[in-house]
C-alpha cells in the first residue's frame, strides 16, 4: 500500500527499501482513476481481512496495532470515496 501512497509511507516513517533508503521520500502517488480504483480494491481487501481477524488471540500490543491499522484503512477509504 505504500507503493500506492508514498507520501503516507513517508509520514509513517517508511522512507524506502533496502535497495533505496529514500525511495518514498521523493515520490508522489499516481492520481489516475485506474490507480485510485486499484488502491480502493486493496483497501477493501485489507479492511475485510482485518475485520475477520480474531483479535482476542493477539497480544495487547498487537491488538493496539490492529485497532490503529483498521482505523487508518477506514480513513483512507473515507478519503478516497467521500472527500
C-alpha positions in Angstrom: 0.0 0.0 0.0 2.9 2.3 0.5 3.7 2.0 -3.2 0.2 3.4 -3.9 0.7 6.3 -1.5 4.4 7.0 -0.9 3.6 10.3 0.9 1.7 8.4 3.5 4.6 5.9 3.7 7.0 8.7 4.4 4.6 10.1 7.1 4.5 6.7 8.7 8.3 6.6 8.8 8.7 4.2 5.9 11.3 6.1 3.8 12.4 3.5 1.4 13.5 -0.1 1.0 16.8 -2.0 1.4 17.6 -1.2 -2.2 16.8 2.6 -2.0 16.7 4.1 1.5 14.9 7.2 0.3 12.6 5.8 -2.4 9.4 7.1 -0.9 10.8 10.4 0.2 10.8 11.9 -3.2 7.9 10.1 -4.8 4.3 11.2 -5.3 1.2 9.0 -5.7 -0.3 8.1 -9.0 -3.6 10.0 -9.0 -5.1 8.4 -12.1 -8.6 6.9 -12.0 -7.1 3.4 -12.6 -4.6 3.8 -9.7 -7.4 5.0 -7.4 -9.6 2.0 -8.3 -6.7 -0.4 -7.6 -5.9 1.3 -4.3 -9.6 1.1 -3.4 -9.7 -2.6 -4.1 -6.6 -3.1 -2.0 -8.1 -1.1 0.9 -11.4 -3.1 0.8 -9.5 -6.4 0.7 -7.3 -5.3 3.7 -10.3 -4.0 5.7 -12.2 -7.2 5.2 -9.2 -9.4 6.2 -8.6 -7.2 9.3 -12.2 -7.3 10.3 -12.2 -11.1 10.2 -9.2 -11.4 12.4 -9.7 -12.8 15.9 -8.1 -10.1 17.9 -8.7 -11.9 21.2 -5.9 -14.2 20.2 -3.5 -11.3 19.8 -1.2 -9.8 22.4 -2.2 -6.5 23.8 0.4 -4.5 21.7 -0.8 -6.4 18.6 -4.4 -5.6 19.4 -3.5 -1.9 19.6 -1.7 -2.2 16.2 -4.7 -3.9 14.7 -7.0 -1.1 16.0 -4.8 1.6 14.6 -4.4 -0.2 11.2 -8.2 -0.7 10.9 -8.8 3.0 11.7 -6.2 4.0 9.1 -7.7 1.8 6.4 -11.2 3.1 7.1 -9.9 6.7 7.0 -8.2 6.0 3.7 -11.4 4.5 2.3 -13.4 7.5 3.5 -10.9 10.0 1.9 -11.0 8.0 -1.3 -14.8 7.7 -1.6 -16.3 10.7 0.2 -13.8 13.6 0.3 
